[in-house]
Amino acid sequence: MVAIGGIADIVQHWHEMARSRAEAIAATYLPEASTAQLHAVYLTMIAGFYLAFTVYFGSEQAWRVESTAVLCFALIALAGIRLPYALIAGYLLHGLWDVIHELHAHAGLSVFEPGQTTAIPLAYGAFCAAYDSCMAGYFFARRAHWNAAWTGAYISTERAKVAFPPETHAGRMP
């Protein structure tokens, strides 16, 4: 059996590996409109980690709450494919969900009854909440480009150069 700290390291590694691969794929192969889709799929995947924790920690009572949460995040992600603000809200809400789990698992504070949410590795919720907040900020900065990619709207080249220098986005500027 792997120690709790070991699980946290493994999950953090998977999380970082998936994020870095997603960013590399998006920057290299996907058009601007598809990057929002990729991040929407990723939102569903990171919400699904809690189902893995439910299995690992044997939290039988947590299945209903955790499955419902994954379904809700999947629906938000689906809306986020075309609506950047839904994706921003989804990541911020997932960060809140992470904090709720962290407080429940390690501080004994909870809005749920005991056993209704799964246990998580130490500091997993804090790490994910920070990550989710950073991603929401990134999405907020990219929202005009995603909207323009979907609608075909023109974005001022000067505004785009200031906000997103061409060397950081492999020439994908409109």
C-alpha positions in Angstrom: 0.0 0.0 0.0 1.3 3.5 -0.9 1.5 6.1 1.8 -0.8 9.1 1.6 2.2 11.4 0.8 3.1 9.0 -2.0 -0.4 9.2 -3.5 -0.3 13.0 -3.3 3.0 13.0 -5.2 1.6 10.6 -7.9 -1.5 12.6 -8.4 0.4 15.9 -8.5 2.7 14.4 -11.1 -0.2 13.2 -13.2 -1.9 16.6 -12.9 1.2 18.5 -13.9 2.0 16.0 -16.7 -1.5 16.3 -18.1 -1.5 20.1 -17.9 1.9 20.4 -19.6 0.9 18.0 -22.4 -2.4 19.8 -22.9 -0.6 23.1 -23.2 2.0 21.7 -25.6 -0.7 20.2 -27.8 -2.8 23.3 -27.8 0.1 25.6 -28.7 1.4 23.3 -31.5 -1.5 21.6 -33.2 -4.8 23.2 -32.3 -6.5 26.3 -33.6 -7.4 28.9 -31.0 -11.1 27.8 -30.7 -10.0 24.2 -29.9 -7.9 25.3 -26.9 -11.0 26.1 -24.9 -12.3 22.6 -25.8 -9.1 21.1 -24.5 -9.4 22.9 -21.2 -13.0 22.0 -20.9 -12.1 18.3 -21.2 -9.4 18.8 -18.7 -11.8 20.3 -16.2 -13.9 17.1 -16.4 -10.8 15.0 -16.0 -9.6 16.9 -12.8 -13.1 16.6 -11.4 -12.9 12.9 -12.0 -9.8 12.5 -9.8 -12.2 12.6 -6.8 -13.8 9.4 -8.1 -10.4 7.8 -8.1 -9.9 9.0 -4.5 -13.3 7.6 -3.6 -12.2 4.2 -4.8 -8.7 4.4 -3.3 -9.9 5.5 0.2 -13.0 3.2 0.1 -15.5 6.0 0.7 -18.6 4.1 -0.2 -21.0 6.9 1.1 -19.2 9.5 -1.0 -20.2 8.1 -4.4 -23.4 10.1 -4.7 -21.9 13.5 -3.9 -18.7 13.0 -5.8 -20.5 11.6 -8.9 -22.9 14.5 -8.8 -20.1 16.9 -8.6 -18.3 15.3 -11.6 -21.5 15.5 -13.6 -21.9 19.2 -12.7 -18.4 20.0 -13.7 -18.8 18.1 -17.0 -21.9 20.2 -17.8 -20.1 23.4 -16.9 -17.2 22.2 -19.1 -19.6 21.5 -22.0 -20.9 25.1 -21.7 -17.3 26.4 -21.4 -16.5 25.1 -24.9 -18.3 28.1 -26.4 -18.6 30.4 -23.4 -15.2 31.4 -21.8 -16.9 32.7 -18.7 -18.4 29.3 -18.0 -15.0 27.8 -18.2 -13.6 30.5 -15.9 -16.5 29.8 -13.4 -15.9 26.1 -13.7 -12.3 26.3 -12.7 -13.0 28.7 -9.9 -15.8 26.4 -8.6 -13.5 23.4 -8.9 -11.0 25.4 -6.8 -13.7 25.9 -4.2 -14.5 22.2 -4.3 -10.9 21.4 -3.7 -10.8 23.8 -0.6 -14.0 22.2 0.7 -12.3 18.7 0.5 -9.1 20.0 2.0 -10.9 21.5 5.0 -13.1 18.4 5.4 -10.2 15.9 5.2 -7.5 17.7 7.2 -9.1 20.4 9.3 -12.3 18.6 10.3 -14.5 21.4 8.9 -17.3 20.4 6.5 -20.5 21.5 4.9 -21.3 17.8 4.4 -22.1 15.0 6.8 -19.2 12.8 7.7 -18.4 10.4 4.9 -20.3 12.2 2.2 -17.1 13.4 0.6 -14.0 11.4 -0.1 -10.7 11.7 1.7 -7.9 13.3 -0.3 -4.1 13.3 0.1 -2.6 16.0 2.3 -2.3 19.4 0.5 -3.9 18.1 -2.7 -6.9 20.4 -2.3 -4.6 23.4 -1.6 -2.4 22.7 -4.6 -5.4 22.2 -6.9 -7.2 25.3 -5.7 -4.1 27.4 -6.5 -3.8 25.7 -9.9 -7.4 26.2 -10.7 -7.3 29.9 -9.8 -4.2 30.4 -12.0 -6.0 28.7 -14.9 -9.1 30.8 -14.5 -6.9 33.9 -14.7 -5.3 32.6 -17.9 -8.7 31.9 -19.4 -9.9 35.4 -18.4 -6.9 36.8 -20.3 -7.6 34.5 -23.4 -11.4 35.1 -23.5 -11.3 37.7 -26.3 -9.2 35.4 -28.5 -11.5 32.5 -27.9 -14.5 34.6 -28.7 -12.9 36.0 -31.8 -12.0 32.5 -32.9 -15.6 31.3 -32.6 -17.2 34.4 -34.1 -14.6 35.4 -36.6 -14.4 38.9 -35.0 -11.3 41.0 -35.5 -9.1 41.7 -32.5 -6.9 44.7 -32.6 -3.4 43.6 -33.5 -1.8 46.2 -31.2 -4.0 45.1 -28.3 -3.1 41.5 -29.0 0.6 42.2 -29.2 0.6 43.9 -25.8 -1.5 41.3 -24.1 0.0 38.2 -25.8 3.4 38.8 -27.4 3.7 36.7 -30.6 6.8 34.8 -29.4 4.7 33.2 -26.6 2.0 31.9 -28.8 3.9 30.4 -31.8 2.5 32.9 -34.3 -1.2 32.1 -33.7 -2.2 35.7 -33.5 -5.1 36.9 -35.7 
